[in-house]
Amino acid sequence: MTSAATLSPAGRRARPDRRSPGWVLAVILAGQFMAILDVSIVNVAAPTIRTDLGTSGSGLQLIISGYTIAYAMLLITGARLGGLSGPRRLFLLGLALFTAASLACGLAGSEGLLIAFRLVQGAGAALMVPQVLSIIQLQFEGVSRAKALGAYSAVLAGAIVVGQVLGGVLVSADLFGTGWRPVFLVNVPIGLALLVVGSRLLPADHVRREQGVDLPGLVILSVAVSLLVVPLVLGHEQGWPAWGWWSMAASVVLIGAFVLVERRARHPLIPGRLLRAPGLVPAALAIFGAMTTWGGFLFTLGLYLQGGLGDGPLRAGLTFVPGAAGFAIASLNWRRLPARLHRKMILAGYVLAALGYLGISIALGSGGRGEPMLEILLLLTGLGLGAAYSPLFTVALAGVAPEDAPDASGLMSMTLQLGQVVGVATFGSLFLSLLPSSDAIGVTDLGLAALALAAGACTLPLLRKGGRG
């Protein structure tokens, strides 16, 4: 495993700052938590926002999805800026922008302003989030790094569910007649506290000043990602118009152009040596598959519970708790198993998740609630994904050189985000296209099970790398 030290401007190797590793992890994961929370918490508030501001259907979609669009499009940019200026500085800058935009969202008086501030909020998250993995990679080593990545994985799973539950609580409470506004304003005191604590506790940056940025590659990749994400996010709402298909086709062309530009770049955004890091590419593919299933599952089951069964936002959110709990339990405890089982556990986790999705397909296939089996199957699915996800991150980052940590963070963060967007778009469209058939959710979950097995197959090369976790 590579050292977590980084290089100072003079080329000296700097040791990780270990003054308060627990607090460092708490600060950066709290920032990560807020960034993910803001995806699901706003979904719950959408009907109230529409009534209060009189938004159009497309306007409401942009309020919900504008955050995701800006977030996904700028993740690689945020990662590279972190490499140039230092992850501490960019984390705090992104957190400040995210917090200020949250305040502006909560005070917005019109549809246009709320859309604009959501885009700014997504940009702040894109600056902040890639630095989380960078700081973990640079400041933690060995078992400590694996535990930190386990906590990181638990936050990813938990924030989505907490967002749904907290959104339901805040909107239902209608604090002081503010309706939907607290779903944004709740970020403000937390963000301010993190800025104060983070400015004191986050380790100093050690930046490689000789690094540059491939500006043409950065522009091409950002445009390519936006051309992919925008139609995936807005496509179903607008009936999959022709512009969306042309946009996605153009994205493929631009990605090819990006590869050509990167080959000639002096400072490529994704260095070739990063892609050659042992286990990184198969792990990234498997993680993409896992997040595609998780994002698609949360979205479609939420639609089923609220639209098909008539659950309120709070009850629907609470339904997901066993899945998030299983994910967190496996993420935080997988290191307790013998090291020889860690890589084998990855494939076993995907198989367990696939069986969970398959069981949910059967339990809900008749159009009922499927209780109490649904809760048990959610727990098993969460355990499977958590058992696969956290060890995968450890494998993916183990061979990454410290100086490549920002680029690895950007790549993995974009993989996570795109996986969720693709999952919502593809499986959401599948589910909605099958309605009003009673087996819509059953067929959708059957597709999720198949994808989980395919993602697990991507991990087979990792089983030949030995038994170290």
ZANURO-451510 format. One record per residue (C-alpha): x, y, z; residue in one letter. Coordinates in steps of 0.001 Angstrom, whole numbers, plus 500000, padded with zeros to 6 digits. Layout:
BEGIN
bavo u=X; v=Y; w=Z; r=A
...
This chain:
BEGIN
bavo u=500000; v=500000; w=500000; r=M
bavo u=501265; v=503438; w=499119; r=T
bavo u=502199; v=505935; w=501739; r=S
bavo u=499645; v=508595; w=502554; r=A
bavo u=502290; v=511279; w=502659; r=A
bavo u=502293; v=514036; w=500083; r=T
bavo u=504951; v=516256; w=498556; r=L
bavo u=505709; v=519798; w=499605; r=S
bavo u=506643; v=522465; w=497054; r=P
bavo u=510304; v=521744; w=497639; r=A
bavo u=509737; v=518044; w=497000; r=G
bavo u=510160; v=516945; w=500603; r=R
bavo u=507822; v=514231; w=501799; r=R
bavo u=505431; v=515585; w=504393; r=A
bavo u=503991; v=513307; w=507024; r=R
bavo u=500221; v=513256; w=507519; r=P
bavo u=498993; v=515690; w=510143; r=D
bavo u=497631; v=513527; w=512947; r=R
bavo u=496627; v=516186; w=515467; r=R
bavo u=492934; v=515238; w=515572; r=S
bavo u=492206; v=512487; w=513034; r=P
bavo u=488764; v=511785; w=514488; r=G
bavo u=487747; v=515428; w=514241; r=W
bavo u=489207; v=515775; w=510759; r=V
bavo u=487120; v=512819; w=509611; r=L
bavo u=484006; v=514154; w=511356; r=A
bavo u=484305; v=517561; w=509670; r=V
bavo u=484826; v=516301; w=506134; r=I
bavo u=482160; v=513585; w=506410; r=L
bavo u=479670; v=516119; w=507773; r=A
bavo u=480285; v=518201; w=504658; r=G
bavo u=479832; v=515107; w=502477; r=Q
bavo u=476639; v=514272; w=504395; r=F
bavo u=475116; v=517696; w=503693; r=M
bavo u=475962; v=517507; w=499991; r=A
bavo u=474161; v=514159; w=499579; r=I
bavo u=471328; v=515110; w=501924; r=L
bavo u=470386; v=517977; w=499631; r=D
bavo u=469474; v=515626; w=496808; r=V
bavo u=466746; v=513675; w=498610; r=S
bavo u=465553; v=516305; w=501082; r=I
bavo u=464385; v=518585; w=498264; r=V
bavo u=462532; v=515754; w=496506; r=N
bavo u=460253; v=515477; w=499524; r=V
bavo u=459582; v=519227; w=499568; r=A
bavo u=458814; v=519449; w=495832; r=A
bavo u=454977; v=519523; w=496051; r=P
bavo u=455051; v=522286; w=498670; r=T
bavo u=457551; v=524338; w=496628; r=I
bavo u=455311; v=524043; w=493558; r=R
bavo u=452256; v=525250; w=495452; r=T
bavo u=454059; v=528130; w=497177; r=D
bavo u=455990; v=529500; w=494192; r=L
bavo u=453570; v=528442; w=491458; r=G
bavo u=456347; v=526736; w=489523; r=T
bavo u=455865; v=525016; w=486197; r=S
bavo u=456611; v=521322; w=485803; r=G
bavo u=459905; v=522001; w=484025; r=S
bavo u=460798; v=524677; w=486580; r=G
bavo u=460236; v=522268; w=489449; r=L
bavo u=462362; v=519663; w=487676; r=Q
bavo u=465205; v=522179; w=487390; r=L
bavo u=464864; v=523109; w=491064; r=I
bavo u=465225; v=519446; w=491977; r=I
bavo u=467789; v=518468; w=489345; r=S
bavo u=469788; v=521662; w=488791; r=G
bavo u=471815; v=520810; w=491872; r=Y
bavo u=472678; v=517366; w=490511; r=T
bavo u=473532; v=518748; w=487064; r=I
bavo u=475990; v=521342; w=488394; r=A
bavo u=477367; v=518899; w=490948; r=Y
bavo u=478114; v=516125; w=488431; r=A
bavo u=479427; v=518479; w=485756; r=M
bavo u=481992; v=520201; w=487996; r=L
bavo u=483308; v=517304; w=490115; r=L
bavo u=486443; v=516759; w=488020; r=I
bavo u=487054; v=520518; w=488019; r=T
bavo u=486747; v=520596; w=491797; r=G
bavo u=489161; v=517702; w=492133; r=A
bavo u=491810; v=519308; w=489925; r=R
bavo u=491474; v=522678; w=491688; r=L
bavo u=491975; v=520797; w=494947; r=G
bavo u=495192; v=519370; w=493540; r=G
bavo u=496379; v=522832; w=492537; r=L
bavo u=495337; v=524819; w=495604; r=S
bavo u=495127; v=522110; w=498274; r=G
bavo u=492171; v=520025; w=499502; r=P
bavo u=491794; v=521991; w=502755; r=R
bavo u=491404; v=525305; w=500968; r=R
bavo u=488985; v=523944; w=498378; r=L
bavo u=486929; v=522053; w=500960; r=F
bavo u=486410; v=525216; w=502993; r=L
bavo u=485734; v=527310; w=499878; r=L
bavo u=483191; v=524799; w=498589; r=G
bavo u=481581; v=524555; w=502031; r=L
bavo u=481286; v=528351; w=502259; r=A
bavo u=479714; v=528552; w=498790; r=L
bavo u=477346; v=525667; w=499559; r=F
bavo u=476283; v=527274; w=502861; r=T
bavo u=475723; v=530719; w=501327; r=A
bavo u=473734; v=529199; w=498445; r=A
bavo u=471630; v=527204; w=500938; r=S
bavo u=470731; v=530443; w=502712; r=L
bavo u=469868; v=532060; w=499385; r=A
bavo u=467708; v=529064; w=498400; r=C
bavo u=465836; v=529243; w=501684; r=G
bavo u=465094; v=532956; w=501150; r=L
bavo u=464354; v=532771; w=497401; r=A
bavo u=461077; v=534382; w=496404; r=G
bavo u=460708; v=533128; w=492860; r=S
bavo u=461174; v=530057; w=490703; r=E
bavo u=464024; v=531647; w=488715; r=G
bavo u=466010; v=532640; w=491793; r=L
bavo u=465612; v=529230; w=493383; r=L
bavo u=466838; v=527491; w=490209; r=I
bavo u=469864; v=529821; w=490021; r=A
bavo u=470790; v=529331; w=493671; r=F
bavo u=470406; v=525544; w=493352; r=R
bavo u=472981; v=525610; w=490537; r=L
bavo u=475350; v=527595; w=492770; r=V
bavo u=474715; v=525149; w=495609; r=Q
bavo u=475653; v=522260; w=493299; r=G
bavo u=478839; v=524085; w=492290; r=A
bavo u=479768; v=524481; w=495968; r=G
bavo u=479210; v=520761; w=496556; r=A
bavo u=481382; v=519943; w=493518; r=A
bavo u=484257; v=521967; w=494991; r=L
bavo u=483853; v=520409; w=498442; r=M
bavo u=483077; v=516722; w=497856; r=V
bavo u=486193; v=515587; w=495921; r=P
bavo u=488374; v=516922; w=498722; r=Q
bavo u=486819; v=514432; w=501169; r=V
bavo u=488406; v=511422; w=499504; r=L
bavo u=491627; v=513382; w=498924; r=S
bavo u=491972; v=514194; w=502617; r=I
bavo u=491193; v=510593; w=503597; r=I
bavo u=493763; v=509325; w=501095; r=Q
bavo u=496425; v=511777; w=502263; r=L
bavo u=495833; v=511777; w=506028; r=Q
bavo u=495020; v=508156; w=506858; r=F
bavo u=497021; v=504978; w=506338; r=E
bavo u=496457; v=501242; w=506606; r=G
bavo u=493663; v=500166; w=508935; r=V
bavo u=492819; v=503797; w=509771; r=S
bavo u=492230; v=504543; w=506092; r=R
bavo u=490029; v=501472; w=505712; r=A
bavo u=487956; v=502537; w=508727; r=K
bavo u=487670; v=506070; w=507361; r=A
bavo u=486468; v=504726; w=504009; r=L
bavo u=483960; v=502542; w=505841; r=G
bavo u=482570; v=505612; w=507590; r=A
bavo u=482538; v=507429; w=504238; r=Y
bavo u=480475; v=504613; w=502705; r=S
bavo u=478033; v=504641; w=505619; r=A
bavo u=477533; v=508384; w=505156; r=V
bavo u=476746; v=507907; w=501464; r=L
bavo u=473983; v=505434; w=502262; r=A
bavo u=472621; v=507156; w=505337; r=G
bavo u=472407; v=510694; w=503987; r=A
bavo u=469926; v=509752; w=501259; r=I
bavo u=467553; v=508116; w=503738; r=V
bavo u=467980; v=510825; w=506377; r=V
bavo u=467196; v=513403; w=503678; r=G
bavo u=463883; v=511748; w=502924; r=Q
bavo u=462928; v=511415; w=506590; r=V
bavo u=464153; v=514881; w=507608; r=L
bavo u=462471; v=516463; w=504593; r=G
bavo u=459186; v=514882; w=505585; r=G
bavo u=459557; v=516073; w=509192; r=V
bavo u=460477; v=519661; w=508270; r=L
bavo u=457800; v=520101; w=505630; r=V
bavo u=455128; v=518530; w=507856; r=S
bavo u=456135; v=520718; w=510812; r=A
bavo u=455767; v=523934; w=508742; r=D
bavo u=457953; v=525781; w=511247; r=L
bavo u=456671; v=529364; w=511769; r=F
bavo u=454725; v=529036; w=508544; r=G
bavo u=457909; v=528669; w=506480; r=T
bavo u=456757; v=525553; w=504620; r=G
bavo u=459567; v=524165; w=502452; r=W
bavo u=462246; v=526726; w=503322; r=R
bavo u=463792; v=524861; w=506311; r=P
bavo u=464946; v=522044; w=503991; r=V
bavo u=467543; v=524541; w=502740; r=F
bavo u=468016; v=526675; w=505843; r=L
bavo u=468934; v=523636; w=507973; r=V
bavo u=472299; v=523623; w=506159; r=N
bavo u=473207; v=527135; w=507292; r=V
bavo u=474008; v=526660; w=511017; r=P
bavo u=475679; v=523320; w=510289; r=I
bavo u=477757; v=524805; w=507496; r=G
bavo u=478836; v=527780; w=509611; r=L
bavo u=479855; v=525482; w=512472; r=A
bavo u=481865; v=523278; w=510097; r=L
bavo u=483620; v=526333; w=508655; r=L
bavo u=484714; v=527449; w=512123; r=V
bavo u=485823; v=523992; w=513251; r=V
bavo u=487310; v=523054; w=509891; r=G
bavo u=489436; v=526194; w=509635; r=S
bavo u=491036; v=525232; w=512948; r=R
bavo u=491354; v=521465; w=512608; r=L
bavo u=491787; v=520507; w=508967; r=L
bavo u=495435; v=519744; w=508161; r=P
bavo u=497543; v=522239; w=506258; r=A
bavo u=497859; v=521824; w=502507; r=D
bavo u=501064; v=520640; w=500843; r=H
bavo u=500688; v=521431; w=497163; r=V
bavo u=502768; v=520371; w=494173; r=R
bavo u=503251; v=523813; w=492642; r=R
bavo u=504668; v=522374; w=489441; r=E
bavo u=501284; v=520869; w=488608; r=Q
bavo u=499245; v=522530; w=485899; r=G
bavo u=495799; v=522082; w=484472; r=V
bavo u=494757; v=520797; w=481059; r=D
bavo u=492252; v=523572; w=480310; r=L
bavo u=491048; v=522184; w=476936; r=P
bavo u=490530; v=518760; w=478498; r=G
bavo u=488731; v=520315; w=481474; r=L
bavo u=486328; v=522204; w=479220; r=V
bavo u=485684; v=519219; w=476948; r=I
bavo u=485041; v=516837; w=479859; r=L
bavo u=482750; v=519298; w=481669; r=S
bavo u=480681; v=519826; w=478527; r=V
bavo u=480599; v=516078; w=477820; r=A
bavo u=479343; v=515305; w=481328; r=V
bavo u=476700; v=518036; w=481149; r=S
bavo u=475488; v=516784; w=477744; r=L
bavo u=475061; v=513344; w=479320; r=L
bavo u=473566; v=514357; w=482662; r=V
bavo u=471047; v=516988; w=481520; r=V
bavo u=469000; v=514678; w=479253; r=P
bavo u=469225; v=511833; w=481768; r=L
bavo u=467853; v=514101; w=484492; r=V
bavo u=465195; v=515888; w=482422; r=L
bavo u=464476; v=513308; w=479721; r=G
bavo u=461530; v=511442; w=481217; r=H
bavo u=459774; v=514600; w=482426; r=E
bavo u=459842; v=515919; w=478852; r=Q
bavo u=458978; v=512645; w=477131; r=G
bavo u=462509; v=511848; w=475926; r=W
bavo u=462660; v=514523; w=473199; r=P
bavo u=465017; v=514276; w=470233; r=A
bavo u=467376; v=516902; w=471658; r=W
bavo u=468104; v=514591; w=474577; r=G
bavo u=469237; v=511732; w=472347; r=W
bavo u=471354; v=514093; w=470240; r=W
bavo u=472838; v=515495; w=473440; r=S
bavo u=473849; v=512057; w=474704; r=M
bavo u=475299; v=511139; w=471306; r=A
bavo u=477334; v=514365; w=471342; r=A
bavo u=478551; v=513449; w=474816; r=S
bavo u=480014; v=510188; w=473487; r=V
bavo u=481797; v=512083; w=470712; r=V
bavo u=483224; v=514597; w=473166; r=L
bavo u=484439; v=511860; w=475482; r=I
bavo u=486374; v=510439; w=472529; r=G
bavo u=487790; v=513907; w=471875; r=A
bavo u=488720; v=514172; w=475545; r=F
bavo u=490715; v=510930; w=475359; r=V
bavo u=492646; v=512255; w=472345; r=L
bavo u=493345; v=515597; w=474023; r=V
bavo u=494467; v=513897; w=477235; r=E
bavo u=497053; v=511820; w=475378; r=R
bavo u=498801; v=515003; w=474259; r=R
bavo u=498287; v=517041; w=477420; r=A
bavo u=501255; v=518044; w=479551; r=R
bavo u=499133; v=517902; w=482715; r=H
bavo u=496250; v=515490; w=481967; r=P
bavo u=493172; v=515564; w=484184; r=L
bavo u=493265; v=511772; w=484485; r=I
bavo u=496904; v=510662; w=484310; r=P
bavo u=497557; v=507345; w=482586; r=G
bavo u=499378; v=506081; w=485663; r=R
bavo u=496169; v=506593; w=487655; r=L
bavo u=494214; v=504303; w=485345; r=L
bavo u=497033; v=501768; w=485617; r=R
bavo u=496808; v=501704; w=489440; r=A
bavo u=496117; v=498077; w=490474; r=P
bavo u=492408; v=497384; w=490769; r=G
bavo u=491232; v=500955; w=490126; r=L
bavo u=489377; v=500450; w=486829; r=V
bavo u=487459; v=497236; w=487722; r=P
bavo u=486646; v=498677; w=491138; r=A
bavo u=485354; v=501903; w=489565; r=A
bavo u=483153; v=499939; w=487147; r=L
bavo u=481759; v=497834; w=489977; r=A
bavo u=481127; v=500908; w=492137; r=I
bavo u=479350; v=502576; w=489212; r=F
bavo u=477098; v=499534; w=488944; r=G
bavo u=476408; v=499494; w=492687; r=A
bavo u=475446; v=503174; w=492776; r=M
bavo u=473295; v=502752; w=489666; r=T
bavo u=471283; v=500034; w=491390; r=T
bavo u=471096; v=501948; w=494696; r=W
bavo u=470033; v=505223; w=493088; r=G
bavo u=467481; v=503513; w=490864; r=G
bavo u=466144; v=501439; w=493750; r=F
bavo u=465640; v=504356; w=496147; r=L
bavo u=463933; v=506427; w=493457; r=F
bavo u=461564; v=503741; w=492175; r=T
bavo u=460617; v=502334; w=495574; r=L
bavo u=459937; v=505888; w=496763; r=G
bavo u=457609; v=506408; w=493772; r=L
bavo u=455927; v=503095; w=494491; r=Y
bavo u=455366; v=503836; w=498165; r=L
bavo u=454122; v=507410; w=497728; r=Q
bavo u=452364; v=507089; w=494375; r=G
bavo u=451170; v=503503; w=494416; r=G
bavo u=450476; v=502918; w=498108; r=L
bavo u=449725; v=506513; w=499131; r=G
bavo u=452379; v=506772; w=501845; r=D
bavo u=453336; v=510206; w=503101; r=G
bavo u=456935; v=511431; w=502756; r=P
bavo u=457803; v=510560; w=506362; r=L
bavo u=456470; v=507007; w=506241; r=R
bavo u=458091; v=506402; w=502861; r=A
bavo u=461425; v=507677; w=504174; r=G
bavo u=461268; v=505485; w=507270; r=L
bavo u=460723; v=502428; w=505072; r=T
bavo u=464296; v=502781; w=503783; r=F
bavo u=465889; v=502769; w=507247; r=V
bavo u=466650; v=498984; w=507332; r=P
bavo u=468515; v=499247; w=504014; r=G
bavo u=470590; v=502209; w=505183; r=A
bavo u=471236; v=500482; w=508511; r=A
bavo u=472464; v=497341; w=506746; r=G
bavo u=474738; v=499400; w=504501; r=F
bavo u=476184; v=501226; w=507510; r=A
bavo u=476689; v=498058; w=509589; r=I
bavo u=478596; v=496306; w=506804; r=A
bavo u=480592; v=499435; w=505888; r=S
bavo u=481777; v=500006; w=509444; r=L
bavo u=482520; v=496391; w=510412; r=N
bavo u=483881; v=494543; w=507381; r=W
bavo u=487456; v=494867; w=508657; r=R
bavo u=486571; v=492563; w=511551; r=R
bavo u=486597; v=489598; w=509183; r=L
bavo u=489916; v=487864; w=508427; r=P
bavo u=491977; v=489670; w=505782; r=A
bavo u=491940; v=486634; w=503484; r=R
bavo u=488160; v=487086; w=503078; r=L
bavo u=488101; v=490801; w=502233; r=H
bavo u=488299; v=490525; w=498458; r=R
bavo u=486031; v=487482; w=498349; r=K
bavo u=483518; v=489422; w=500430; r=M
bavo u=483177; v=491971; w=497620; r=I
bavo u=481711; v=489437; w=495190; r=L
bavo u=479642; v=487835; w=497968; r=A
bavo u=478211; v=491276; w=498773; r=G
bavo u=477045; v=491793; w=495208; r=Y
bavo u=475442; v=488355; w=495142; r=V
bavo u=473631; v=489113; w=498427; r=L
bavo u=472440; v=492470; w=497062; r=A
bavo u=471166; v=490776; w=493891; r=A
bavo u=469279; v=488229; w=495998; r=L
bavo u=467830; v=491099; w=498031; r=G
bavo u=466579; v=492882; w=494920; r=Y
bavo u=465197; v=489612; w=493603; r=L
bavo u=463377; v=488966; w=496884; r=G
bavo u=461911; v=492479; w=496864; r=I
bavo u=460763; v=491910; w=493279; r=S
bavo u=458859; v=488827; w=494423; r=I
bavo u=457525; v=490450; w=497617; r=A
bavo u=456162; v=493503; w=495814; r=L
bavo u=455345; v=491837; w=492504; r=G
bavo u=451662; v=491498; w=493348; r=S
bavo u=451309; v=495199; w=494079; r=G
bavo u=451160; v=494947; w=497877; r=G
bavo u=453373; v=496287; w=500659; r=R
bavo u=455278; v=493043; w=501176; r=G
bavo u=455643; v=493447; w=504944; r=E
bavo u=457352; v=492178; w=507013; r=P
bavo u=459540; v=490576; w=504341; r=M
bavo u=460241; v=493949; w=502734; r=L
bavo u=462129; v=495225; w=505784; r=E
bavo u=464152; v=492000; w=506055; r=I
bavo u=465037; v=492095; w=502363; r=L
bavo u=465974; v=495776; w=502584; r=L
bavo u=468338; v=494939; w=505418; r=L
bavo u=469937; v=492109; w=503397; r=L
bavo u=470296; v=494329; w=500321; r=T
bavo u=471947; v=497063; w=502389; r=G
bavo u=474281; v=494540; w=504024; r=L
bavo u=475286; v=493192; w=500623; r=G
bavo u=476001; v=496591; w=499076; r=L
bavo u=477884; v=497746; w=502167; r=G
bavo u=479959; v=494561; w=502271; r=A
bavo u=480981; v=495133; w=498650; r=A
bavo u=481273; v=498907; w=498562; r=Y
bavo u=483692; v=499721; w=501375; r=S
bavo u=486299; v=497027; w=500540; r=P
bavo u=486062; v=498112; w=496898; r=L
bavo u=487027; v=501660; w=497801; r=F
bavo u=489994; v=500380; w=499778; r=T
bavo u=491126; v=498246; w=496834; r=V
bavo u=490573; v=501066; w=494350; r=A
bavo u=492674; v=503597; w=496289; r=L
bavo u=495348; v=501267; w=497681; r=A
bavo u=497590; v=501559; w=494633; r=G
bavo u=497088; v=505291; w=494025; r=V
bavo u=500160; v=507463; w=494588; r=A
bavo u=499647; v=510346; w=497051; r=P
bavo u=500250; v=512966; w=494368; r=E
bavo u=497404; v=511430; w=492338; r=D
bavo u=494930; v=511525; w=495251; r=A
bavo u=493025; v=514615; w=493959; r=P
bavo u=492592; v=513089; w=490506; r=D
bavo u=491528; v=509744; w=492001; r=A
bavo u=489016; v=511601; w=494192; r=S
bavo u=487537; v=513402; w=491218; r=G
bavo u=487271; v=510209; w=489194; r=L
bavo u=485646; v=508206; w=491990; r=M
bavo u=483315; v=511062; w=493001; r=S
bavo u=482138; v=511476; w=489411; r=M
bavo u=481683; v=507691; w=489144; r=T
bavo u=479448; v=507761; w=492224; r=L
bavo u=477387; v=510714; w=491065; r=Q
bavo u=476940; v=509525; w=487492; r=L
bavo u=475966; v=506090; w=488765; r=G
bavo u=473138; v=507589; w=490805; r=Q
bavo u=471973; v=509805; w=487914; r=V
bavo u=472006; v=506893; w=485456; r=V
bavo u=470177; v=504699; w=487974; r=G
bavo u=467389; v=507227; w=488521; r=V
bavo u=467034; v=507897; w=484790; r=A
bavo u=467112; v=504313; w=483512; r=T
bavo u=465227; v=502464; w=486222; r=F
bavo u=462914; v=505404; w=486879; r=G
bavo u=461963; v=505422; w=483207; r=S
bavo u=461523; v=501633; w=483208; r=L
bavo u=459241; v=501776; w=486241; r=F
bavo u=457131; v=504661; w=484931; r=L
bavo u=456829; v=503109; w=481474; r=S
bavo u=455367; v=499936; w=483036; r=L
bavo u=452691; v=501767; w=485029; r=L
bavo u=449842; v=501257; w=485752; r=P
bavo u=450696; v=497547; w=485674; r=S
bavo u=450806; v=496078; w=489182; r=S
bavo u=454080; v=494290; w=488419; r=D
bavo u=455956; v=497516; w=487481; r=A
bavo u=458009; v=497523; w=490675; r=I
bavo u=458606; v=493762; w=490446; r=G
bavo u=460030; v=493961; w=486914; r=V
bavo u=462138; v=496992; w=487846; r=T
bavo u=463677; v=495234; w=490842; r=D
bavo u=464368; v=492207; w=488667; r=L
bavo u=466447; v=494500; w=486447; r=G
bavo u=468247; v=495824; w=489524; r=L
bavo u=469130; v=492263; w=490535; r=A
bavo u=470590; v=491564; w=487084; r=A
bavo u=472690; v=494730; w=487173; r=L
bavo u=473985; v=493896; w=490666; r=A
bavo u=475242; v=490553; w=489357; r=L
bavo u=476856; v=492247; w=486351; r=A
bavo u=478590; v=494747; w=488661; r=A
bavo u=479787; v=491848; w=490786; r=G
bavo u=481277; v=490219; w=487693; r=A
bavo u=483444; v=493339; w=487242; r=C
bavo u=485167; v=492463; w=490519; r=T
bavo u=486349; v=489022; w=489381; r=L
bavo u=489815; v=490331; w=488349; r=P
bavo u=490278; v=491586; w=491924; r=L
bavo u=489961; v=488073; w=493321; r=L
bavo u=493204; v=487135; w=491607; r=R
bavo u=495164; v=489911; w=493314; r=K
bavo u=495643; v=488065; w=496574; r=G
bavo u=494011; v=488138; w=499919; r=G
bavo u=495062; v=491471; w=501361; r=R
bavo u=492304; v=493922; w=502252; r=G
